[in-house]
């Protein structure tokens, strides 16, 4: 699995086999911010909460998909979000999921180093909507190489969580679904099995 540049690769090795130990088990090792994962405030804030400090309800709730594939820059700006603010507030979502189109680039050489991200102004705009979290189908809320991570700090500093490396957002309706991203670990970040629960009978 591709990992953030500089991170060690994921490793997987068997610990038990049916023929010898009578059971199957494996040892997995990976950076906690690999693949589809959630960031906690502790990721960038000295006194920020870890995932274990947050109640489970913070990782599930009504979601909306905001399609920002048509924009003038690599970054998602406040100007890309502002025309949708009335609609966003009317939906009262817990999660805004940004469809940037980057999921189609997963595995490409520049997926991590030159991908969609949020400007600090766009992050501040989303941070003021009373959300539980923001998700995106891209590698990071911030541009590659930014040491200070201003978009992360704007969102996590407002108490939100960030879900990165989502996929298949184009298959979801714009609203009317529950988004789930329960963490496996209680640290500064954790892999998640992100899912959308659609109403019965929805296509």
Secondary structure, DSSP 8 states (H G I E B T S, - for coil): ----TTS---EEEEEE-TTTTSS-EEEEE--TTSSSEEE-GGGT-TT---GGGS-GGGGEEEEEEEE--S-SSSEE-HHHHHTTHHHHHHHT-SEEEEE-SGGGGTTSTTTTTS--EE-HHHHHHHHTT--SEEEESSS-SS-TT-SS-HHHHHHHHTT-EEEES---GGGS-SSSEEEE--BSS-SSEEEB--EEEE-TT--
